[in-house]
Amino acid sequence: MKFRTLSLKTIVLTSVFSLSYGGLVNAEQNVQAQMMAKIAADNAKQKKDEWRTVALENMVLLTLPHGEVVIELAPQFSPKHVQQFSRLIQSGHYDGNKFYRVIDGFVAQAGPEYNSRVDRQVPLLALEGEWATDKDWSFTLVQSPDLFAEQTGFKDGFAIAHNVSEQKAWLAHCPGVVAMARGNDADSGSSHFYITIGQAPRYLDRIMSIFGRVIYGMQHVQALTRTAAIEGDKAVDSQQHTPIVSMKMMSDVAPEKQIHLQVKNTDSALFATKLAERLARKSAFFFKQPPQVLDVCQTPVLTRRIDG
């Protein structure tokens, strides 16, 4: 048996590299902790409420055979997609459509019959995958750096990613986001939409248009009939695909049937403080301290139902 020998020089260089890398990691974590503390302090000065009431005109009520789902729209990030989606909803475009592509651990996609007259009549949309930022642009930091971006965080309740070097930001493909499907052409989205139902497909960031997120009834989205069969199993008949009973803007729903919701205000001091606590994980439960890493897609933004 042969053993590989290491020179003293190699051992010393390796040790120095390990110490340097460890020092860099600790330094980055300290900087991140300081940034989060500053954000919490700045938010505290603004005295923002812990909860934010979602406007009725900014919510969609998606009714499925097995339950109701509420989507919060994001006109501040994807205005053209929200405008067209809202218009299509109000015209009854989605009523009776099916979730025809539901892949376990990935997405649930719905829309009219492909290439039908109704489908072809919908105008195509230009991609809204990112937007420009400047030195005054702000958000609540979660992680820096992230595997897919220089920074991640929250803005108005939505998970976002941000590259300071590019001065660009975009919405992140976290579970529950609503985005427009498209073909190979970046500007070919129209009315077919999808909801992420599995692990965050962050590789789709910046190349798809996210325009909303599920804030109520995600369990009903997860219960949609899967349309993809495993190898060797019988194909799923299209008659078994889950239909959309109706989609309505919440502001158009009869008052007695409206669902009024609040979500955690991600711009509040309390939310930033909770993020810092989640990052540190100082609870006695963690007898082995995990790395100070936060995945923006695993950081909950809670919802609660309120009286109208």
N, C-alpha and C positions, 0 to 999 in steps of 0.2 A: 504493500500500500504506500502511495506517495503522498506526502503532505506538502502543500504550497507554503513557502516561507515568505514572510513580509519583512522588508528592510525596516530599520528603525526610522528612516526618513519617511517611508510610506505611512508607518503608524503615527508619526508625529503630525504629518500633513492631514491624515484622516481625522485625527483627534481635533486638530485646529479647525478643520471644516465643520465637524459636528458641533463644536462649541459655537462657531460663528453662525451656523444655521440656526441652532437653538436660540442664540441671542437675537437673531433677526426675527424669528417667530414670536418670541416674547415681546420684542419691541413693537411689532405690528399689532399684537394683541393689546398692549398698553395704549398705543395710539388709538386703536378702535374704541377701547373703553373710555378714553378721554373724549373722543368725538361724540360718543353716545351720551356721556354725561353733559357735554355742552349743549347737545340737542335738547336733552331733558330740561336743562336750565332755561334755554331760550323759549321752549314751549311753555314752561311754567310762567314766564313773564307775560305771555299772551293770554294766559288763563282760559284756555280752551276747554270746553266741556268734555267729560269722559266719554259720552255717547253722542252720536250724530244721527239725527232723524233723516231718513232717506225720503226724498220728495216723491210723491205719487207719480208725477209725470216722468220720473226717471226710473220707474220700475215696470217690469213686464210680468204679467201673470200667465204662466204656462201651465195649462191644465192637461194632465195625463189621465189615462183610465184608472190609475192607482194612486193619484195624489196631485197636489198642487206644488208648483215650483215658482220661486220669485227670482228674477234676474235684475241686478242693478246695472244700469247702463253707464257708459263712460264718455259722454259727449266732450269732456274737457281734453280727452286724449285722442279720440277717433270720431270727430264730429260728423263726417260724411257717412260713415258706416252706421252710426246711431240714427241719423236722419232717415236713411233709406230703410233700415230695419224697422223703425217706428212706423214709417209710412206703409210698409208692406203688412205689418201687423194690423194696422187700422183698416186696411182694405180687405182683411180676411185671407190674405195670401197663404198663411201657414195652416189654417184650419183644415184638418183632414190629412195633412202631410204625414209622413212616417219617418221614424228614425231608422233609416235604411242601412246605415253603416255604424254598427256598435261593436267595437273591438275591445275585449276585456283588457284592462290595464292601459288603455290608450285614449280613445275618443268616442263620443256618441254624436253622429252627424245626421242632420235632417234637412229636408227641403222638398220641393216639388219634383215630379218625375223628370229625370234628366232629359234635356233637349226637347221637352214638351213645349207647346205654344206658350203656356204660362211661364215656363222657365226662360224661354228666349226673349220674352217681353221685358224682363227686368234689366235695367241699365247696369253696365259693368262699373266697378269702382276702382279708383286708384288706390294702391297700397297705402295704409296708414300704419306703418310698422315702427316708427320712431319719430322723435321730435328733437329740436335743438334746445340746448340749455345755455345759461350764462352764469356768471359768478354770483348772481343774486338768486338763482333758482334753488329751492330748498325742498328737502324731503326728510323723512325719519329714517335714519340709517339702521340697517340690520347687520350687514356683513361687508367687510372690506379686507382683502379682495374676495371675489366669488369665482367659482370655476368658469363661469360664463361671462363675467363682467368685472369691472374694477370695483364696483359697489352694487349692493342691493339694498332695498328698503321699501318703504310704503309712502304713497301719496294719495290722499283722499280715500284710503281704505284699500287701494289696489297695490299689488306687489309690483315693484318696478325694478329695473336694472339701469345702471348709469355708468358711462365711461367719461370720466373727467377729461381725459386726454383728447377725446373727440368732441366733447361738449354735446353728447347725444344721450338720450334716455329712451326707454321703451318699457312696455308692459311685459311681465314675465309669464310664461306658460305654466302657471301653477294649477293644481286640481281645482275644477269648478269654473275656470275662466271660459268665456264665450267668445268665439272668434269666427271669422268668415272663411269658409272653404274657398279654394281657387284651383285653377289648373296650373300648368307650368309657367304661364305668363303671370308676372307679379301683380298685374293690374286686371285680373280676370275674375275677381270675386263679385258675386251679385246677391244671391239670397240664401244659398245653402250655408248653414252654420253648423258649428260643432261645439261640444262641451267636453273639456278634458275630464276623464273619469278614472285615471290611474296615476302612475308616477309622472312627475312633471317633465314633459317633453321640451326641455329648455332649448334644444337644438332648433326649435321652430321660432324662437325669439327673433324679432326684427324682420322675418320674412313672411309673417302672417299678420293680419289685422285683428287684434283683440279689441273688443268694444264693450265688454260687460263681464259680470261674474255672478254666479249663483250665490245668493245670500240666505236662501230659505228653501228647504225641501230637497237638499242634495241626496238624501236617501232614496228619493223617488227616481232621480237621474241614475243612480247606481243600480236601480232595479230594472232598468230598461232591458228588454230582451236582446241578448247578444246575437248578432247576425253572422258571425264568423264561426264555423264549425272546426273542430280539430281534425287533423288528418285521420282518415278512416271512418269518421262519423258522417251521418247524413247531413246534407246541406240544409240550412235553415230556410224554410219556405217563406216567401215574402209576405204571405198572409199572416204570418206570426210576428212580423215587425210591429213594434209599438207605435200606435198612431198618436198624433197630436189632436186632442179633443178640441182645444181652442187656444189661441194666444191673444191677449188683450193688453193694452197699456193700462196700468193700474188706475190711472186717472179716469179711464173710460168704464171701469167696472162699477156696478151699482154700489153705492156707499155701504150698504149692509154686508156686502161680500168682499169689500176691500181688505187687504192685509197691510197693516201699518207696522213698519219695522224701524228699529234703530240698530246701528252697528257701532262697534268700538271706534272712537275717533283716533285714528292713527297719528294725528297731528297734535295730540294732547301730551302734556307732561307725564301723566300717569302711564300712558302707553309706552313712552320712551323709557320710563323707569322700569316698567315690567320687562322690556326687552333687555335692559342691562342686567336685571336679576336672572333672566333666563340664560343669558350668555355666561354669567359667572357660576351659576348652579352651585350655590353654597349650602344647599340643604344637606342635612345629615344623611339623607338617603344615598347621596353620591359619595360613598366611602372611597371610591376611586374617582378622582376628578377627571371628567372628560375634557377634551380639547375645547377651547373657547371658540366654538364654531356655531353659527346659526344659519339654518337653511330658510330663506325667506318663504319658500313654499311649504314649510312645516311650522310656520309661525302663525298661530290662529288669530283671526280677526272675528271676534264673536258677534252674534246677532241676537236681538231679543225682540219679541212681539209686544206691541203696546196698544192701548186703546186709541181708536180714531177720534 
